[in-house]
């Protein structure tokens, strides 16, 4: 009987599955991934991807991986010194200790770590916000509201400012506020002070924008993605429907450094 031909794809899959990785190599790979997680949590780089409360789970996961890596390498060295008997492979890839072969495709786990260490992806910014600019900015009432005082400038979160506008805007009328965020633009070259929010990670990020009316001050048009603190007053009637952003008449625009925590 003739053997049916093997497709190139199945042949490649078979070769990859047949390849194995030694225990010390597995341990080094696991240690590398653990080091990546520890570095992310200790340098606050994790804030680019997840919410602040995730710091300790990430750190714990990194330490656990490092511990498992040490145990894996140590058990391999101990086993190679003690037992000198042969382990019969019965065709299912078992090494005698209940561990099957680790396919070479496991090396793909290195890619996330290399991307984090070498490339260091930037935080989400205007690219995402501008492409989601047409979406309705529905904001739920914040858990705690800022105490306003018409006698002084009050810092207000962008999302709270939008919620107050959608609530009718009466609490913002005549109230000087200070909004902090990064700069984004629209197709008509209007610019916005913008913030992103995340539920658990950057994958579910949503953008919120407040249009800045600073037409009389050409110098007050910062470049895209520049972080700014904008002082001004709410334009009554703007942003009440949730389909268009509220508008802030700016009296001062200050460029600032990117904060550690960029999400609201």
N, C-alpha and C positions, 0 to 999 in steps of 0.2 A: 504494500500500500504506500502511496506517495504521501509525504508530509505536506499539509496545507501551508501555503506561503505565509510568512509573518510580516505584518505591516511595520513600517519604520517606527511609528509611534509606539506600538506595543513592544517592539524590540528595545527602544530607548527606555521605556518604563521598566522593562525587565532588568536592564543593566543597572539603572539607578537603584532599584529595589534590592538587587543582589549585592551592591556595594555596602560595606559596613564601616562603622566608625569605632575606633578603639575606646576603651573606657577612659583613659587619661584625656583623650581628645574630647570626649563627651563632657568630662569634668571641666576642661578649659572653656568650652563653649558655654556651659552653664555659668561658670564664674564670670565670663565676659558679660553675659546678659544681666547677672546680678549686679556687677559693677556699674553698668549703664543705669539701672534703676536707682542705685544708691546715689550716683552722681546727680541724676535728675532731681531727686528729692532734697539733697543737701545744698544744691545751688539755686533752688527755686526755679529751675528751668522747666519743671513740671507744670508750672502755672500757664505755660503756653498751650497746654493740651487738656488739662483737667481743672476742676475746681479746687480751692485751697484745702478742703477737708481730706482730699485724696493723698496728701503728703505722707501720712503715717502708714496707710496700707501699701503705698509704693515702696517706702523705705523698708518695711517689714518683708515685703516680697523679695526685695533685693538681697537683704541679709539672709533670708531663707535659701535663696538660690546659691549664694556663696557657701553657706553651710553644707548644702547638699553636694556641691561641687567638691568640697574638701573631703567629705565622706566617700564620694565615688572614687576619687583618686586614691585615698588611703586604703579603701577596701580592695582595690585592684592590686596595690603593692603588697598588701598582707596576703592576699590569695596566691600571688605568684611565688611567694617565699614558702608558704606552708604546704599546700597540696601540690604534690608532684604527679598525681595520678592523671590518667587520660580521661578526657570528657568526650564521650561518643556523641557525635551529631547525628541525630536520627532522621535528618531530612527536613525537619521543621525549623531549623535555624536556632535551636535552643543550645545555650552554651553549658548546660548542666546545672545552672543556678536559676533557671527560670527566666533568663533574659534573652530575648530574641535579638536578631541583628538590627542595628540602627541604620536606616537608609541614608545615603549620602545627601539626599535632598534636605536633611536636617540642617545642613550648612546655610540654608536660606534664612535661618533664624538670626544669622549674623547681620543681615541687611538692615533691620531696624536700628541696631546698635551703631552700625557704621554711619547711617544717615544722621543719627542724633549727635555722634561725636564729630564727624567730619563736616557735614553740610550744615548742621544746626538750623533746621527750617525756621523761617521768621514767623512771628506771630501773625494771626489773621488780621486783616486790615481793610483798606478801602476797596481792594479787588472784590472781596466777598460782599461788602456793604453796598457797593454800587450796583452789583448784579442782582441784589435782592431789594433794590430801592422801591420797586413797584408793589411790593407786598404790603398788606395792611399791617400797620404798627399797633396791634392790639396789646395793651399793657394792663396787667391786673394791678389792683391797688397794692402798693408796697406794704410790707408788714409794719413798718414804722415810717411816719411822715416827718419831714423836716419842719421845724418850727420857723415860720416866716416872720419877718419884721420889716416893714416898709421903710424904717429909718436907716437900715444898713444892708449891705450886699450879703446875701446868704448863699453859700454853696449848696447846690441841688444836683442830685443825680440826673443824668439825661433821661432815664426811664421814668423817674418821678415827675420830671418836668412834662414829659409827654402825657403821662396819666392825668396830671392836673389840667392840661389843655383839653384832653378828651372828656374830662369831667365838667367842662364848661369854661374853664379858664379864668373864672372869677377870682380864684385865690392867687392868681399870678399877676393880675392887672395892677400896674403901678409898683410892682415888687422888683427891685433890682436883684438879679441872681448871677451866680457864677457857675458856668458849666465847663466841665473838663472832658476832653475826648480827642480823638484823632480826626484829621480833616479828610473829607471825601467830597467828590464833585458829582454833578449830574451832566447830562448831555447839553444843557443850556449854560454850562459853566457857573451855575450857582454852587455855593459851597456850604458844607454842613459840619457841625460838630457831632461826632458819631461815637457810639459805644456799641460793643457786642456783648451779648449775654449768652451763657451756656447753662444747660441743665446739669450735665455731668461731664461732658467732654467737648472738645472743639468740633466734633462731627455734627453736633446739633446747634451750632452757633446761630444766633439771630441778630440782625443789625437794627439799631434804632438811631434816627437822625433828627436833628433840630437845624432848620435852615438859619443861616446867619445873614442878616441884612447889614452889610458894611460897605455899601456901594460908594459912599462918600470918601472912603479911605482905601485907596488902591493898595497901599502898603500892607493893609491888614488881610491880605489874601495869601495865607500860608500855602506851602506846597502840599500835595497829596501825601497822606499818612503822617504828616507832622502833628505831634501832640500839642494841644493848645488849651489855655484857660480863657474862656470868653466871658466877659462881663457885659450885661445888658438887661433889657426889659422885654417882656413878652408882648407880641403884637396881638391885641385882642381879636378873637374870632378865628385865629389860625389854628389848624390842627385839631379842630373839635370833632371832625368826622372819622378820624383814624385812617383815612385814605391819603391824606397829605400831611407832611410834617408841620409841626408848629414853627413859628418864625420868631427869632430873637433879634431885636434891634441892638447891635453891638455898640458899646461905648469904649471898649478896650479889648484887644486881642493880644495875649502873651504866649509866645512859644515856649514850651517846657520840654524837659527830658521825658522819655517814655517811662511811665511808672512800672513798678514791679508787678502789680496786679492790673492787667489791662482789661479784664472783663468785669462787668457790673453784676 
